[in-house]
Amino acid sequence: MNVQKINQIFADTAYVRMGGSAEELKAAEYLQNQCAELGLESHLETFEVDMATLHEAKLLIDGQEITCKGYLNAGSGEIEAPFYYLRSTDAYSKKQCKDKIVMIDGYMGYWMYQDLLENGAIGFITYDGNANYSDRDIDQRELRSFVSKGNKIPGVNINAKDAIEIIRNGAQTAKIVLKQDEYKGESRNVVMEMPGEVDEWIVFTAHYDSTSLSTGAYDNMSGSVGLLGIAEYFTRNPHRYGLKFVWCGSEERGLLGSKAYCADHEEELKKVVLNINLDMIGCIMGKFISCCTAEEKLVHYIQYLGSELGFGISARDGVYSSDSTPFADKGVPAVSFARIAPQNTATIHNSYDTLAVMKAEQMIEDIDFLNVFASRMANAKLCPVSREMPEKMKEKLDYYLLRKRDPENK
């Protein structure tokens, strides 16, 4: 990978590519072509995803229409009810949601949605954007199936500036109109294999989809380019272990691509010794980090390697919100790498995630470190990372994957 090639890939993929869309398929085929240029054959693996076509989404607050986007896959209908802003998540505040349309701060996560249902809310409003930004962008969000579990109430998303004005003006009533067609569509993983000397494998992952407002240079075409860089390296260098490369679709919709891959290849995962995931590298600003869902020894190994190579890195153990998690949940030790920029220098999931926050020279430096780490793992006589998942990691996976409620998530 050189500067010109990296910048060309970013320029060629500078479009929104939401999971399940025609643009996501276009990007998948583009990545296949990049593999072919390296002399490597890849294929697409499709998986089913929920899709929806919105026909109408409307929010009225005290009779005044507020610009909004309706939640995909949140059903259709028309409701009018008292408005309530859920400022706090204590038990008393949640009880006030009954028979109301409720506005919340932040994302509509699983436990928040269950709390709203349990306390009788009949509709919801979320908001995003930044009150200090000049734009009035609104993200296109969806009510994910693993959140609703088939129990749907209508919801809309608005801009933060309007959310502030709604509260400033003492809103009393709300009305939501939502009309949409819901159906099953397809998303895709791009899969490429490089067999090794032994029938055991390292799986490299990175997602290539984006959110509705973002061209996703940082999050995460950067990681996708990183995988191409690693693949290119191993076309010229030996590897004892077999290498699988998976560019995951629909990560932004709940890690759907990596979940589908792990479900479809569950038996094969018994021969996978390590997952290496890239999610946001090469940014102009910020520090390089790794998050290991594995034994703690891997954290120390990565820190030592960074010191040996003179490459600054901060390593920790935990569960990372990316495609490494489904692998770890199947017992595969996993590590995610990222360069995390301060929010005032680079942000994600919005229209500011563009090539402007990236630096090809930094991409090359990050990829060079990853190649050293990957080469040591791929050429080990025995992969040094234990395949035994620590109990504390199993508990964190239970929390992340919503099998248990984190005591800190009230």
N, C-alpha and C positions, 0 to 999 in steps of 0.2 A: 504494500500500500504506500503510495506517495501522496503528496499534498494535492496534486492535480486530480488524481483519481478519487480521493476522498471528497473533495469539493464537488466533483462532477456527480457523484452518487447523491450527495445532499441536494444538489440542484435538480437532479432528475426525479427525486421523490418528494419534492416540496409541495405536497398537496395533502388534504385531509383524507385519511384512509381508515374510517371507522370499521370495526369488526363486522363482517358479514356483507360489506358493501362491494360494489363493483370496483371502487378505487383500491380496496384492500386486495382484491384479486389481481389488479394491475400491478401492485407493488410486489405481490408474491411471484408473479411471472418475471418481473424485473430482477428479483433476487435469484431466481433460477438462471436467468441469462448471465448474471455475474458469476455464478458457480461454473457455468459452461465456459466462460472466458478463462477460468482457472484450469480447465480440463476436467472438471468434476461434474458428475451426473447427479441430479437431484430429482425429487418427485414431490407432488402435492398430496397431502392427506386431508380429506375434507371431514368436517364434523358439523353437527346440527347446532344452530343457534336461534334464539327467539328474535324475530324481527317485527317491525310495525311501520305502518304508513299513517302519519297523522293527517287528518282532514281539517280538524278544528281544535284549537286550544285557546281558551279565553278565561281571564281572571278579572272579576269586578270586585272592588273594595268600596263599600258604601255607594255603590252605583257607578263608580268611576273605573273605566277599564285600565288595567295595568298591563304593559307589555310582558309577555311570558312565553315560555315554551312548555308544552305539555310533556309529562313523563311518558316515554314509550312503554308499552306493555303494562300500562296501569288501568286498562279497561276503558270503557266509554260510558258517558253519562253526564247528567247535569244535576248539581247539588247547590243548595244555598243554605247557609247556617251562620250562627255567630262566629266571629273571628277570634282566635286566641293565639297569642305569642307565647310559646313554651320557653321561657327564659332559663328555667332551671329544671333539672331532672329529679328533684326530690319527689317523694311519693305524693305529697299534697298537690304540687304543681301538675303532676301527670294526671291526677284525678280530675282536674279542671278541663281536660280534653274532651270529655263526654259530649257527643252530639255537636261537635264544633269542627270547623276547618282550622287546622293548626299550622302555624309557621314555626319552623325550627331553625337553629343555627347549624351550619355545616352540612355534611352529606347525610342522605337517608340510608343509614346503615341498618343491618339486620335487627339489632336489639332495640334501636329507636323505633323501627317500624313495628316490631312486636309490642312494644310499650304503647304505641298509639292505638293499635288494634285492641289490646287488652283494656285500655281505658276509654274506649268508645269513640275515638275520633272518626269522622266520616270523610275527611279529605285532608290534604296537606300541601304546604307551600315551603319550598326551600329557596335559597338565594345564593348567588356566587358573584364573582367579580370583586372589584375593590373600589370602595367609596372614594379613594384618592386618585384613581386612574381616570383619564379623560373618556375612555370608551364606555359603552353601555352593552358590552357583550353578555350573552346569556348562553351557558353551556346546555347542550341537548343531553338530557339525562334519561335514564330508564329505571323502571322498577324491576330489578333483577328477579328471576324466578326463584332463586334460592333465598331471596329476602321475603317475597310475598307468599311463597308456597301455595299459590292459587287463590289467596284471599286478598283481593285487590280493592283499594280505594283510590279515587282519582287524585292526581297531584300535578303541580306545575312548578317550574323554576323561574325565578325573576332575578333582576340585577340588584346588587347590594344597595345602590342609591335609592331604588324604589322601596326596598325593604325598610330603610331608615325613615323615609317619608311616611310610609304606612303607620309606623309606630309613632312618629312625631305628631301625626294628625289624629291619633286616638281611634283607629279603625274599630268599627263595631260589627259589621257584617261582611261576609265574603260569598262569592259565587264562582264556581268552577264549571266550565263546559269543556268536555273532552270527548272527541270523536276520532276513532282510529280503527284501522284494520290490522289485526295481529296474525302472524303466520310464522312458519318455520323456514329459515334460510340456511345458508352454508357459509362457514368460514374455513380457513385452510392453514395448515402448517406446511412449511417448506422443509423437507427432510433430505439430508445428504449424509452418506456414510463413507468412511475411509477405513477399511479393515486393517487390523494390525497383525502382529505375530501371534497373539493369543486371543481366545474367544471371550474376552472381557472388554468392557467399553467405558469410555468417558463420554458423557453427553454434554455438549455445549448448547446453551439456549440464549435467545434474546427475542423480544417481541418486536414486531414491525408495524403494528397498527397504531393509530393515534386516536385522540378524543375529537369531539365534533368541531372545536374551534382551532385545533392545532395542526400544523404541518409536521410536528413531531421530529424535528431535527435532533434535539437533545434527548427527548423521550419518545421514541427510542431508536430512531434510525442510527444513532451513534453506536448503540450496542449491536445492531445488525451489521454495521460496517465492521465493528470489532470482530465479529464472528468470521466475516470474509477475510479479515487480516490474519486471523489465527489459521483458518483453512489454507490460505496462501502460504503461510510459514511451513505448514506440514506437507505441502507438496514438494518442498525442497529439503525437508529434514525428517529423520526417522521417528517412528513412534511404535513402541512395543504394544501398547494397548490400542484396540480399535477406537475410532473416534466417530461419534455421531453429532451432527450439527442440526439443530431444530430452530428455525425461525418461526416463532409462535404467533398465531393469529389471535385476535380478540382478547389479548391480555387486559386491555383497559376495561373490558366488560366483566372482569372477575376471574382472570387467569384461565379463561376457557380453553385456550389452545394447549397449554401445558397440562391442564386437567384431562383433556381429551387424549393427548398423547400417552399420558401415564395409564389411563384406563385401557386404551387400545393395545398397549405394549406391556401390560403388567407382568406377564411371564418373563419377557425379555429383561425387565428391570432387575431381575435376580442376578444378571451378569453385568450390571452397571456398577462400577466402583465409586464414581464421583460425578456430580453435576456441577458444572461451572457456568454461571449465568451472568450476563452483562446487561445492565439496565442503567443507562445514562453515563457515558464516559466522554472524555475529550472536550469538556466545557472550558471556556477561557478561564473562568474563575473556579475556586473551590478546592476542597481536599479530596483525595482518593481514599475510598473506604472499602472494606470488605465486611460482609456479615455472614457468619458461618453457622449453618444449621447442622451441626456435627459435633464431634468431640472437641473439647476446648484446646487440645493440642494443635489443631489446625490453625486456630487463631494465632498461637505463638509462632508456628512455622511461617505463616505469612508475614508476621511482624519481623521475624529474623531475616527472611528473604528480602524484605524492603530495605532493611539496614545493610545487608550484604551488597545490594545493588545500588545503594544510594538513591532509593526511590521512596519518597514520603508516602506512607500509608497508615491508616488507622483501622485496626481490625478488632472485631468484637464477635461474640456469639449471639444468636437470637434468630427470630423468624423475620425474613425480609418480605415486603409486600411486592413480590414479583414471581417469575416463573420458576424459581428455585423451590418454592414452597410445596407444590404437588409432588415433586421428586422426593423431598425430605419426608413428606407424609407417607410415602411408600417405603421408607427405610433407607433411601439413598442419601449418603452424606452430600450436602450441597453448600455451595458458597456463591454469593452474589457480589459482584464488583461494581462500583459506581464512583463517579466524581461528582460530589454534591456541592453545588454552588449556593452561596447565600441568596435568599429570596429577593434581595434588592439588586442582584446582578443577573439572575436567570431564574425564570419560573417555568412551570410545566402546566399542561392541561388548559392552556389558553393561547390566544393569538400571538403571544410574545415568544413562544418557543419556535425559533427560526434559526437559520444558519448564522445569524448575527451574533448569537451567544456561543458559537462554536469556534474552535481553532484546530485546523488540520494538523498542525505540528504537535499540539497537545494530544490529539488522537493517536498519532504515531508513537509518542512517548508512552502513553497508556497501553497501547497494543504491544509495544516492545516488552513491557513488564509482564503483561499477561502471557506472552509467548514463552518467556522464561519459566513462569510458574506452570503453564500447561505442559511444556516440554519435560519438566522434572516429574510431573505426575504421569505423563504418557509414556515415559521411558523407565519408570521405576521397575525394579525387579519384582517388587510387590508394592502395590499402592499403600502408602503409609497411613492413610486415613481409615480408621476403624469403621466398619459398616454397622456398628452398634449405635443406635440413636440414644443419646442420654435422656434420662427420665424428665429432666427439666425442659428439654427441647420438645418432648412429646406433649407435655402440658401446654407449652406455648403454642404448639401446632393446634391443639384442641381449642385454645382460645381464638386463634386467628381464623381457623376454619369453622368456627361457630358451633362446635360440638359442646362447648362449655362457655359460660359467661364469665369473662374476666371480672374479678371482684372490683377492679378499678373502673370498669365500664358500667356505671350506674345509670 
